[in-house]
Amino acid sequence: MINLHEFRAGQYSVPFSCGDELPECCFACVYLLSHETDACLCDSGLYFCGYSWPDKLTQTAPPCLLDPRWF
């Protein structure tokens, strides 16, 4: 399982092939972003969290901060 605090802080991204390691709350979150690239044929995309970005357009709290199971 990923460290949700580090993921939310933008310290790393998760390959699409490891997306099942993200908690279900991430897939309901406005801050879950993805990027696809054709640079590598083996794993062509990444999930990352935009919550820590200073220029985010919303102040919505992410589901992982609202649900005590994900602290």
Distance bins in CASP14 RR format, pairs under 12 A and 6 or more apart:
PFRMAT RR
TARGET T0000
AUTHOR 0000-0000-0000
RMODE 2
METHOD distances of the structure
MODEL  1
1 7 0 0 0 0 0 1 0 0 0 0 0
1 14 0 0 0 0 0 1 0 0 0 0 0
1 18 0 0 0 0 0 1 0 0 0 0 0
1 19 0 0 0 0 0 1 0 0 0 0 0
1 20 0 0 0 0 0 1 0 0 0 0 0
1 21 1 0 1 0 0 0 0 0 0 0 0
1 22 0 0 0 0 1 0 0 0 0 0 0
1 23 1 0 0 1 0 0 0 0 0 0 0
1 26 0 0 0 0 0 1 0 0 0 0 0
1 70 0 0 0 0 0 1 0 0 0 0 0
2 8 0 0 0 0 1 0 0 0 0 0 0
2 9 0 0 0 0 0 1 0 0 0 0 0
2 10 0 0 0 0 0 1 0 0 0 0 0
2 11 0 0 0 0 0 1 0 0 0 0 0
2 12 0 0 0 0 1 0 0 0 0 0 0
2 13 0 0 0 0 0 1 0 0 0 0 0
2 14 1 0 0 1 0 0 0 0 0 0 0
2 15 0 0 0 0 0 1 0 0 0 0 0
2 18 0 0 0 0 1 0 0 0 0 0 0
2 19 0 0 0 0 1 0 0 0 0 0 0
2 20 0 0 0 0 0 1 0 0 0 0 0
2 21 1 0 1 0 0 0 0 0 0 0 0
2 22 1 0 0 1 0 0 0 0 0 0 0
2 23 0 0 0 0 1 0 0 0 0 0 0
2 26 0 0 0 0 1 0 0 0 0 0 0
2 47 0 0 0 0 1 0 0 0 0 0 0
2 48 0 0 0 0 0 1 0 0 0 0 0
2 49 0 0 0 0 0 1 0 0 0 0 0
2 64 0 0 0 0 0 1 0 0 0 0 0
2 70 0 0 0 0 0 1 0 0 0 0 0
3 9 0 0 0 0 1 0 0 0 0 0 0
3 10 0 0 0 0 0 1 0 0 0 0 0
3 11 0 0 0 0 1 0 0 0 0 0 0
3 12 0 0 0 0 1 0 0 0 0 0 0
3 14 0 0 0 0 0 1 0 0 0 0 0
3 21 0 0 0 0 0 1 0 0 0 0 0
3 22 0 0 0 0 0 1 0 0 0 0 0
3 23 0 0 0 0 0 1 0 0 0 0 0
3 49 0 0 0 0 0 1 0 0 0 0 0
3 64 0 0 0 0 0 1 0 0 0 0 0
3 70 0 0 0 0 0 1 0 0 0 0 0
3 71 0 0 0 0 0 1 0 0 0 0 0
4 10 0 0 0 0 0 1 0 0 0 0 0
4 11 0 0 0 0 0 1 0 0 0 0 0
4 12 0 0 0 0 0 1 0 0 0 0 0
4 14 0 0 0 0 0 1 0 0 0 0 0
4 21 0 0 0 0 0 1 0 0 0 0 0
4 22 0 0 0 0 1 0 0 0 0 0 0
4 23 1 0 0 1 0 0 0 0 0 0 0
4 24 0 0 0 0 0 1 0 0 0 0 0
4 25 0 0 0 0 1 0 0 0 0 0 0
4 26 0 0 0 0 1 0 0 0 0 0 0
4 29 0 0 0 0 0 1 0 0 0 0 0
4 32 0 0 0 0 0 1 0 0 0 0 0
4 49 0 0 0 0 1 0 0 0 0 0 0
4 51 0 0 0 0 0 1 0 0 0 0 0
4 62 0 0 0 0 1 0 0 0 0 0 0
4 63 0 0 0 0 0 1 0 0 0 0 0
4 64 1 0 1 0 0 0 0 0 0 0 0
4 65 0 0 0 0 1 0 0 0 0 0 0
4 67 0 0 0 0 0 1 0 0 0 0 0
4 69 0 0 0 0 0 1 0 0 0 0 0
4 70 1 0 1 0 0 0 0 0 0 0 0
4 71 0 0 0 0 1 0 0 0 0 0 0
5 11 0 0 0 0 1 0 0 0 0 0 0
5 12 0 0 0 0 0 1 0 0 0 0 0
5 49 0 0 0 0 0 1 0 0 0 0 0
5 51 0 0 0 0 0 1 0 0 0 0 0
5 52 0 0 0 0 0 1 0 0 0 0 0
5 62 0 0 0 0 0 1 0 0 0 0 0
5 64 0 0 0 0 1 0 0 0 0 0 0
5 65 0 0 0 0 0 1 0 0 0 0 0
5 70 0 0 0 0 1 0 0 0 0 0 0
5 71 0 0 0 0 1 0 0 0 0 0 0
6 12 1 0 0 1 0 0 0 0 0 0 0
6 13 0 0 0 0 0 1 0 0 0 0 0
6 14 0 0 0 0 0 1 0 0 0 0 0
6 48 0 0 0 0 0 1 0 0 0 0 0
6 49 0 0 0 0 1 0 0 0 0 0 0
6 51 0 0 0 0 0 1 0 0 0 0 0
6 52 0 0 0 0 0 1 0 0 0 0 0
7 13 0 0 0 0 1 0 0 0 0 0 0
7 14 1 0 0 1 0 0 0 0 0 0 0
7 18 0 0 0 0 0 1 0 0 0 0 0
7 19 0 0 0 0 0 1 0 0 0 0 0
7 21 0 0 0 0 1 0 0 0 0 0 0
7 22 1 0 0 1 0 0 0 0 0 0 0
7 23 0 0 0 0 1 0 0 0 0 0 0
7 25 0 0 0 0 0 1 0 0 0 0 0
7 26 0 0 0 0 1 0 0 0 0 0 0
7 29 0 0 0 0 0 1 0 0 0 0 0
7 31 0 0 0 0 0 1 0 0 0 0 0
7 32 0 0 0 0 1 0 0 0 0 0 0
7 33 0 0 0 0 0 1 0 0 0 0 0
7 46 0 0 0 0 0 1 0 0 0 0 0
7 47 0 0 0 0 1 0 0 0 0 0 0
7 48 1 0 0 1 0 0 0 0 0 0 0
7 49 1 0 1 0 0 0 0 0 0 0 0
7 50 0 0 0 0 1 0 0 0 0 0 0
7 51 0 0 0 0 1 0 0 0 0 0 0
7 52 0 0 0 0 1 0 0 0 0 0 0
7 62 0 0 0 0 0 1 0 0 0 0 0
7 64 0 0 0 0 1 0 0 0 0 0 0
7 70 0 0 0 0 0 1 0 0 0 0 0
8 14 0 0 0 0 0 1 0 0 0 0 0
8 22 0 0 0 0 0 1 0 0 0 0 0
8 23 0 0 0 0 0 1 0 0 0 0 0
8 25 0 0 0 0 0 1 0 0 0 0 0
8 26 0 0 0 0 1 0 0 0 0 0 0
8 29 0 0 0 0 1 0 0 0 0 0 0
8 31 1 0 0 1 0 0 0 0 0 0 0
8 32 0 0 0 0 0 1 0 0 0 0 0
8 47 0 0 0 0 0 1 0 0 0 0 0
8 48 0 0 0 0 0 1 0 0 0 0 0
8 49 1 0 1 0 0 0 0 0 0 0 0
8 50 0 0 0 0 1 0 0 0 0 0 0
8 51 1 0 1 0 0 0 0 0 0 0 0
8 52 1 0 0 1 0 0 0 0 0 0 0
8 53 0 0 0 0 0 1 0 0 0 0 0
8 61 0 0 0 0 0 1 0 0 0 0 0
8 62 1 0 0 1 0 0 0 0 0 0 0
8 63 0 0 0 0 0 1 0 0 0 0 0
8 64 1 0 0 1 0 0 0 0 0 0 0
8 65 1 0 0 1 0 0 0 0 0 0 0
8 70 0 0 0 0 1 0 0 0 0 0 0
8 71 0 0 0 0 0 1 0 0 0 0 0
9 31 0 0 0 0 0 1 0 0 0 0 0
9 48 0 0 0 0 0 1 0 0 0 0 0
9 49 1 0 0 1 0 0 0 0 0 0 0
9 50 0 0 0 0 1 0 0 0 0 0 0
9 51 0 0 0 0 1 0 0 0 0 0 0
9 52 1 0 1 0 0 0 0 0 0 0 0
9 53 0 0 0 0 0 1 0 0 0 0 0
9 62 0 0 0 0 0 1 0 0 0 0 0
9 64 0 0 0 0 0 1 0 0 0 0 0
10 31 0 0 0 0 1 0 0 0 0 0 0
10 32 0 0 0 0 0 1 0 0 0 0 0
10 33 0 0 0 0 0 1 0 0 0 0 0
10 46 0 0 0 0 0 1 0 0 0 0 0
10 47 0 0 0 0 0 1 0 0 0 0 0
10 48 1 0 0 1 0 0 0 0 0 0 0
10 49 1 0 1 0 0 0 0 0 0 0 0
10 50 1 0 0 1 0 0 0 0 0 0 0
10 51 1 0 0 1 0 0 0 0 0 0 0
10 52 1 0 1 0 0 0 0 0 0 0 0
10 53 0 0 0 0 1 0 0 0 0 0 0
10 54 0 0 0 0 0 1 0 0 0 0 0
11 48 0 0 0 0 1 0 0 0 0 0 0
11 49 0 0 0 0 1 0 0 0 0 0 0
11 50 0 0 0 0 0 1 0 0 0 0 0
11 51 0 0 0 0 0 1 0 0 0 0 0
11 52 0 0 0 0 1 0 0 0 0 0 0
12 18 0 0 0 0 0 1 0 0 0 0 0
12 21 0 0 0 0 0 1 0 0 0 0 0
12 22 0 0 0 0 0 1 0 0 0 0 0
12 46 0 0 0 0 1 0 0 0 0 0 0
12 47 0 0 0 0 0 1 0 0 0 0 0
12 48 1 0 0 1 0 0 0 0 0 0 0
12 49 0 0 0 0 1 0 0 0 0 0 0
12 52 0 0 0 0 0 1 0 0 0 0 0
13 19 0 0 0 0 0 1 0 0 0 0 0
13 21 0 0 0 0 0 1 0 0 0 0 0
13 22 0 0 0 0 0 1 0 0 0 0 0
13 32 0 0 0 0 0 1 0 0 0 0 0
13 33 0 0 0 0 1 0 0 0 0 0 0
13 34 0 0 0 0 1 0 0 0 0 0 0
13 35 1 0 0 1 0 0 0 0 0 0 0
13 37 0 0 0 0 0 1 0 0 0 0 0
13 43 0 0 0 0 0 1 0 0 0 0 0
13 45 0 0 0 0 1 0 0 0 0 0 0
13 46 1 0 1 0 0 0 0 0 0 0 0
13 47 1 0 0 1 0 0 0 0 0 0 0
13 48 1 0 1 0 0 0 0 0 0 0 0
13 49 0 0 0 0 1 0 0 0 0 0 0
13 50 0 0 0 0 0 1 0 0 0 0 0
14 20 0 0 0 0 1 0 0 0 0 0 0
14 21 1 0 0 1 0 0 0 0 0 0 0
14 22 1 0 0 1 0 0 0 0 0 0 0
14 23 0 0 0 0 0 1 0 0 0 0 0
14 26 0 0 0 0 1 0 0 0 0 0 0
14 27 0 0 0 0 0 1 0 0 0 0 0
14 32 0 0 0 0 1 0 0 0 0 0 0
14 33 0 0 0 0 0 1 0 0 0 0 0
14 34 0 0 0 0 1 0 0 0 0 0 0
14 35 0 0 0 0 0 1 0 0 0 0 0
14 43 0 0 0 0 0 1 0 0 0 0 0
14 45 0 0 0 0 1 0 0 0 0 0 0
14 46 1 0 0 1 0 0 0 0 0 0 0
14 47 1 0 1 0 0 0 0 0 0 0 0
14 48 1 0 0 1 0 0 0 0 0 0 0
14 49 0 0 0 0 1 0 0 0 0 0 0
15 21 0 0 0 0 1 0 0 0 0 0 0
15 22 0 0 0 0 0 1 0 0 0 0 0
15 34 0 0 0 0 0 1 0 0 0 0 0
15 35 0 0 0 0 0 1 0 0 0 0 0
15 36 0 0 0 0 0 1 0 0 0 0 0
15 37 0 0 0 0 0 1 0 0 0 0 0
15 40 0 0 0 0 1 0 0 0 0 0 0
15 42 0 0 0 0 1 0 0 0 0 0 0
15 43 1 0 1 0 0 0 0 0 0 0 0
15 44 0 0 0 0 1 0 0 0 0 0 0
15 45 1 0 0 1 0 0 0 0 0 0 0
15 46 1 0 1 0 0 0 0 0 0 0 0
15 47 1 0 0 1 0 0 0 0 0 0 0
15 48 0 0 0 0 0 1 0 0 0 0 0
16 22 0 0 0 0 0 1 0 0 0 0 0
16 34 1 0 0 1 0 0 0 0 0 0 0
16 35 0 0 0 0 1 0 0 0 0 0 0
16 36 0 0 0 0 1 0 0 0 0 0 0
16 37 0 0 0 0 0 1 0 0 0 0 0
16 40 0 0 0 0 0 1 0 0 0 0 0
16 42 0 0 0 0 0 1 0 0 0 0 0
16 43 1 0 0 1 0 0 0 0 0 0 0
16 44 1 0 0 1 0 0 0 0 0 0 0
16 45 1 0 1 0 0 0 0 0 0 0 0
16 46 1 0 0 1 0 0 0 0 0 0 0
16 47 1 0 0 1 0 0 0 0 0 0 0
16 48 0 0 0 0 0 1 0 0 0 0 0
17 40 0 0 0 0 0 1 0 0 0 0 0
17 42 0 0 0 0 1 0 0 0 0 0 0
17 43 1 0 1 0 0 0 0 0 0 0 0
17 44 0 0 0 0 1 0 0 0 0 0 0
17 45 0 0 0 0 1 0 0 0 0 0 0
17 46 0 0 0 0 0 1 0 0 0 0 0
17 47 0 0 0 0 0 1 0 0 0 0 0
18 43 0 0 0 0 1 0 0 0 0 0 0
18 45 0 0 0 0 0 1 0 0 0 0 0
18 46 0 0 0 0 1 0 0 0 0 0 0
18 47 0 0 0 0 1 0 0 0 0 0 0
19 26 0 0 0 0 1 0 0 0 0 0 0
19 27 0 0 0 0 1 0 0 0 0 0 0
19 32 0 0 0 0 0 1 0 0 0 0 0
19 34 0 0 0 0 1 0 0 0 0 0 0
19 43 0 0 0 0 0 1 0 0 0 0 0
19 45 0 0 0 0 0 1 0 0 0 0 0
19 46 0 0 0 0 1 0 0 0 0 0 0
19 47 1 0 0 1 0 0 0 0 0 0 0
19 48 0 0 0 0 0 1 0 0 0 0 0
20 26 0 0 0 0 0 1 0 0 0 0 0
20 27 0 0 0 0 0 1 0 0 0 0 0
20 47 0 0 0 0 0 1 0 0 0 0 0
21 47 0 0 0 0 1 0 0 0 0 0 0
22 28 0 0 0 0 0 1 0 0 0 0 0
22 29 0 0 0 0 1 0 0 0 0 0 0
22 31 0 0 0 0 0 1 0 0 0 0 0
22 32 1 0 0 1 0 0 0 0 0 0 0
22 34 0 0 0 0 0 1 0 0 0 0 0
22 46 0 0 0 0 0 1 0 0 0 0 0
22 47 1 0 0 1 0 0 0 0 0 0 0
22 48 0 0 0 0 0 1 0 0 0 0 0
22 49 0 0 0 0 1 0 0 0 0 0 0
22 63 0 0 0 0 0 1 0 0 0 0 0
22 64 0 0 0 0 1 0 0 0 0 0 0
22 70 0 0 0 0 0 1 0 0 0 0 0
23 29 0 0 0 0 1 0 0 0 0 0 0
23 32 0 0 0 0 0 1 0 0 0 0 0
23 47 0 0 0 0 0 1 0 0 0 0 0
23 49 0 0 0 0 0 1 0 0 0 0 0
23 62 0 0 0 0 0 1 0 0 0 0 0
23 63 0 0 0 0 1 0 0 0 0 0 0
23 64 1 0 0 1 0 0 0 0 0 0 0
23 67 0 0 0 0 1 0 0 0 0 0 0
23 69 0 0 0 0 1 0 0 0 0 0 0
23 70 1 0 1 0 0 0 0 0 0 0 0
23 71 0 0 0 0 0 1 0 0 0 0 0
24 32 0 0 0 0 0 1 0 0 0 0 0
24 63 0 0 0 0 1 0 0 0 0 0 0
24 64 0 0 0 0 0 1 0 0 0 0 0
24 67 0 0 0 0 0 1 0 0 0 0 0
24 69 0 0 0 0 0 1 0 0 0 0 0
24 70 0 0 0 0 1 0 0 0 0 0 0
25 31 0 0 0 0 0 1 0 0 0 0 0
25 32 0 0 0 0 1 0 0 0 0 0 0
25 49 0 0 0 0 0 1 0 0 0 0 0
25 51 0 0 0 0 0 1 0 0 0 0 0
25 61 0 0 0 0 0 1 0 0 0 0 0
25 62 1 0 0 1 0 0 0 0 0 0 0
25 63 1 1 0 0 0 0 0 0 0 0 0
25 64 1 0 1 0 0 0 0 0 0 0 0
25 65 0 0 0 0 1 0 0 0 0 0 0
25 66 0 0 0 0 1 0 0 0 0 0 0
25 67 1 0 0 1 0 0 0 0 0 0 0
25 68 0 0 0 0 0 1 0 0 0 0 0
25 69 0 0 0 0 1 0 0 0 0 0 0
25 70 1 0 1 0 0 0 0 0 0 0 0
25 71 0 0 0 0 0 1 0 0 0 0 0
26 32 1 0 1 0 0 0 0 0 0 0 0
26 33 0 0 0 0 0 1 0 0 0 0 0
26 34 0 0 0 0 0 1 0 0 0 0 0
26 47 1 0 0 1 0 0 0 0 0 0 0
26 48 0 0 0 0 0 1 0 0 0 0 0
26 49 1 0 0 1 0 0 0 0 0 0 0
26 50 0 0 0 0 0 1 0 0 0 0 0
26 51 0 0 0 0 0 1 0 0 0 0 0
26 62 0 0 0 0 1 0 0 0 0 0 0
26 63 1 0 0 1 0 0 0 0 0 0 0
26 64 1 0 0 1 0 0 0 0 0 0 0
26 65 0 0 0 0 0 1 0 0 0 0 0
26 67 0 0 0 0 0 1 0 0 0 0 0
26 70 0 0 0 0 1 0 0 0 0 0 0
27 33 0 0 0 0 0 1 0 0 0 0 0
27 34 0 0 0 0 0 1 0 0 0 0 0
27 47 0 0 0 0 1 0 0 0 0 0 0
27 49 0 0 0 0 0 1 0 0 0 0 0
27 62 0 0 0 0 0 1 0 0 0 0 0
27 63 0 0 0 0 1 0 0 0 0 0 0
27 64 0 0 0 0 0 1 0 0 0 0 0
28 60 0 0 0 0 0 1 0 0 0 0 0
28 62 0 0 0 0 1 0 0 0 0 0 0
28 63 1 0 1 0 0 0 0 0 0 0 0
28 64 0 0 0 0 1 0 0 0 0 0 0
28 66 0 0 0 0 0 1 0 0 0 0 0
28 67 0 0 0 0 0 1 0 0 0 0 0
28 70 0 0 0 0 0 1 0 0 0 0 0
29 47 0 0 0 0 0 1 0 0 0 0 0
29 48 0 0 0 0 0 1 0 0 0 0 0
29 49 1 0 0 1 0 0 0 0 0 0 0
29 50 0 0 0 0 1 0 0 0 0 0 0
29 51 1 0 0 1 0 0 0 0 0 0 0
29 56 0 0 0 0 0 1 0 0 0 0 0
29 58 0 0 0 0 0 1 0 0 0 0 0
29 60 0 0 0 0 1 0 0 0 0 0 0
29 61 0 0 0 0 1 0 0 0 0 0 0
29 62 1 0 1 0 0 0 0 0 0 0 0
29 63 1 0 1 0 0 0 0 0 0 0 0
29 64 1 0 0 1 0 0 0 0 0 0 0
29 65 0 0 0 0 1 0 0 0 0 0 0
29 66 0 0 0 0 0 1 0 0 0 0 0
29 67 0 0 0 0 0 1 0 0 0 0 0
29 70 0 0 0 0 0 1 0 0 0 0 0
30 49 0 0 0 0 0 1 0 0 0 0 0
30 50 0 0 0 0 1 0 0 0 0 0 0
30 51 0 0 0 0 1 0 0 0 0 0 0
30 53 0 0 0 0 0 1 0 0 0 0 0
30 56 0 0 0 0 1 0 0 0 0 0 0
30 57 0 0 0 0 1 0 0 0 0 0 0
30 58 1 0 0 1 0 0 0 0 0 0 0
30 59 0 0 0 0 0 1 0 0 0 0 0
30 60 1 0 1 0 0 0 0 0 0 0 0
30 61 0 0 0 0 0 1 0 0 0 0 0
30 62 1 0 0 1 0 0 0 0 0 0 0
30 63 0 0 0 0 1 0 0 0 0 0 0
30 64 0 0 0 0 0 1 0 0 0 0 0
31 47 0 0 0 0 0 1 0 0 0 0 0
31 48 0 0 0 0 1 0 0 0 0 0 0
31 49 1 0 1 0 0 0 0 0 0 0 0
31 50 1 0 1 0 0 0 0 0 0 0 0
31 51 1 0 1 0 0 0 0 0 0 0 0
31 52 0 0 0 0 1 0 0 0 0 0 0
31 53 0 0 0 0 1 0 0 0 0 0 0
31 56 1 0 0 1 0 0 0 0 0 0 0
31 57 0 0 0 0 0 1 0 0 0 0 0
31 58 0 0 0 0 1 0 0 0 0 0 0
31 59 0 0 0 0 0 1 0 0 0 0 0
31 60 0 0 0 0 1 0 0 0 0 0 0
31 61 0 0 0 0 1 0 0 0 0 0 0
31 62 1 0 1 0 0 0 0 0 0 0 0
31 63 0 0 0 0 1 0 0 0 0 0 0
31 64 0 0 0 0 1 0 0 0 0 0 0
31 65 0 0 0 0 0 1 0 0 0 0 0
32 46 0 0 0 0 0 1 0 0 0 0 0
32 47 1 0 0 1 0 0 0 0 0 0 0
32 48 1 0 0 1 0 0 0 0 0 0 0
32 49 1 0 0 1 0 0 0 0 0 0 0
32 50 1 0 0 1 0 0 0 0 0 0 0
32 51 0 0 0 0 1 0 0 0 0 0 0
32 62 0 0 0 0 1 0 0 0 0 0 0
32 63 0 0 0 0 1 0 0 0 0 0 0
32 64 0 0 0 0 0 1 0 0 0 0 0
33 45 0 0 0 0 0 1 0 0 0 0 0
33 46 0 0 0 0 1 0 0 0 0 0 0
33 47 1 0 0 1 0 0 0 0 0 0 0
33 48 1 0 1 0 0 0 0 0 0 0 0
33 49 1 0 0 1 0 0 0 0 0 0 0
33 50 1 0 1 0 0 0 0 0 0 0 0
33 51 0 0 0 0 1 0 0 0 0 0 0
33 52 0 0 0 0 0 1 0 0 0 0 0
33 53 0 0 0 0 1 0 0 0 0 0 0
33 56 0 0 0 0 0 1 0 0 0 0 0
34 44 0 0 0 0 0 1 0 0 0 0 0
34 45 1 0 0 1 0 0 0 0 0 0 0
34 46 1 0 0 1 0 0 0 0 0 0 0
34 47 1 0 1 0 0 0 0 0 0 0 0
34 48 1 0 0 1 0 0 0 0 0 0 0
34 49 0 0 0 0 0 1 0 0 0 0 0
34 50 0 0 0 0 0 1 0 0 0 0 0
35 43 0 0 0 0 0 1 0 0 0 0 0
35 44 0 0 0 0 1 0 0 0 0 0 0
35 45 1 0 0 1 0 0 0 0 0 0 0
35 46 1 0 1 0 0 0 0 0 0 0 0
35 47 0 0 0 0 1 0 0 0 0 0 0
35 48 1 0 0 1 0 0 0 0 0 0 0
35 50 0 0 0 0 0 1 0 0 0 0 0
36 43 0 0 0 0 0 1 0 0 0 0 0
36 44 1 0 1 0 0 0 0 0 0 0 0
36 45 1 0 1 0 0 0 0 0 0 0 0
36 46 0 0 0 0 1 0 0 0 0 0 0
36 47 0 0 0 0 0 1 0 0 0 0 0
37 43 0 0 0 0 1 0 0 0 0 0 0
37 44 1 0 1 0 0 0 0 0 0 0 0
37 45 1 0 0 1 0 0 0 0 0 0 0
37 46 0 0 0 0 1 0 0 0 0 0 0
38 44 1 0 0 1 0 0 0 0 0 0 0
38 45 0 0 0 0 1 0 0 0 0 0 0
39 45 0 0 0 0 1 0 0 0 0 0 0
39 46 0 0 0 0 0 1 0 0 0 0 0
40 46 0 0 0 0 0 1 0 0 0 0 0
49 56 0 0 0 0 0 1 0 0 0 0 0
49 62 1 0 0 1 0 0 0 0 0 0 0
49 63 0 0 0 0 0 1 0 0 0 0 0
49 64 0 0 0 0 1 0 0 0 0 0 0
49 65 0 0 0 0 0 1 0 0 0 0 0
50 56 1 0 0 1 0 0 0 0 0 0 0
50 57 0 0 0 0 0 1 0 0 0 0 0
50 58 0 0 0 0 0 1 0 0 0 0 0
50 60 0 0 0 0 0 1 0 0 0 0 0
50 62 0 0 0 0 1 0 0 0 0 0 0
51 57 0 0 0 0 0 1 0 0 0 0 0
51 58 0 0 0 0 1 0 0 0 0 0 0
51 59 0 0 0 0 0 1 0 0 0 0 0
51 60 0 0 0 0 1 0 0 0 0 0 0
51 61 0 0 0 0 1 0 0 0 0 0 0
51 62 1 0 1 0 0 0 0 0 0 0 0
51 63 0 0 0 0 0 1 0 0 0 0 0
51 64 0 0 0 0 1 0 0 0 0 0 0
51 65 0 0 0 0 1 0 0 0 0 0 0
52 62 0 0 0 0 0 1 0 0 0 0 0
52 65 0 0 0 0 0 1 0 0 0 0 0
56 62 0 0 0 0 0 1 0 0 0 0 0
60 66 0 0 0 0 1 0 0 0 0 0 0
61 67 0 0 0 0 0 1 0 0 0 0 0
61 70 0 0 0 0 0 1 0 0 0 0 0
62 70 0 0 0 0 1 0 0 0 0 0 0
62 71 0 0 0 0 0 1 0 0 0 0 0
63 69 0 0 0 0 0 1 0 0 0 0 0
63 70 1 0 0 1 0 0 0 0 0 0 0
64 70 1 0 1 0 0 0 0 0 0 0 0
64 71 0 0 0 0 1 0 0 0 0 0 0
65 71 1 0 0 1 0 0 0 0 0 0 0
END
